[in-house]
Amino acid sequence: MSISYECWAYKNGKPYKMLYVSASSKGEAEIFSWGKFIKLGIEPESVKCK
């Protein structure tokens, strides 16, 4: 079962950009969102999903 997660890319310790991903777990959502951010040309220092 997929759940929609709100994921934020962080730069300099602050929220930078946000997107939504569907995943079966929080860890999977963070992996998917890293890939999406990179495809968008965003290189975050970290990603947090909730």
C-alpha positions in Angstrom: 0.0 0.0 0.0 1.4 3.4 -1.0 1.1 6.5 1.2 1.8 10.0 0.0 4.7 11.7 1.8 5.7 15.3 1.9 9.5 15.5 1.4 11.7 18.5 1.9 15.2 19.1 0.5 17.5 20.9 3.0 20.4 23.2 2.2 22.5 25.0 4.9 20.3 23.3 7.5 17.1 25.0 6.3 14.2 23.7 4.2 14.8 24.5 0.5 12.3 22.8 -1.8 9.3 20.4 -1.2 7.7 17.7 -3.2 5.3 14.8 -2.7 6.1 11.1 -3.4 4.1 7.9 -3.0 5.9 5.1 -1.2 5.2 2.2 1.1 7.5 3.5 3.9 9.2 6.7 5.0 12.7 5.3 4.1 11.5 4.4 0.6 10.0 7.9 0.3 13.3 9.5 1.1 15.1 7.4 -1.5 12.5 8.3 -4.2 12.6 12.0 -3.3 16.5 12.1 -3.5 16.2 10.9 -7.1 13.4 13.4 -8.0 15.3 16.3 -6.5 18.5 15.3 -8.5 16.4 15.1 -11.7 15.1 18.6 -11.0 18.7 19.9 -10.6 18.5 20.3 -6.9 21.4 18.8 -4.8 20.1 18.7 -1.2 22.4 18.2 1.8 19.6 16.1 3.3 16.0 15.0 2.7 13.3 14.6 5.3 9.9 13.1 4.7 6.7 13.0 6.8 
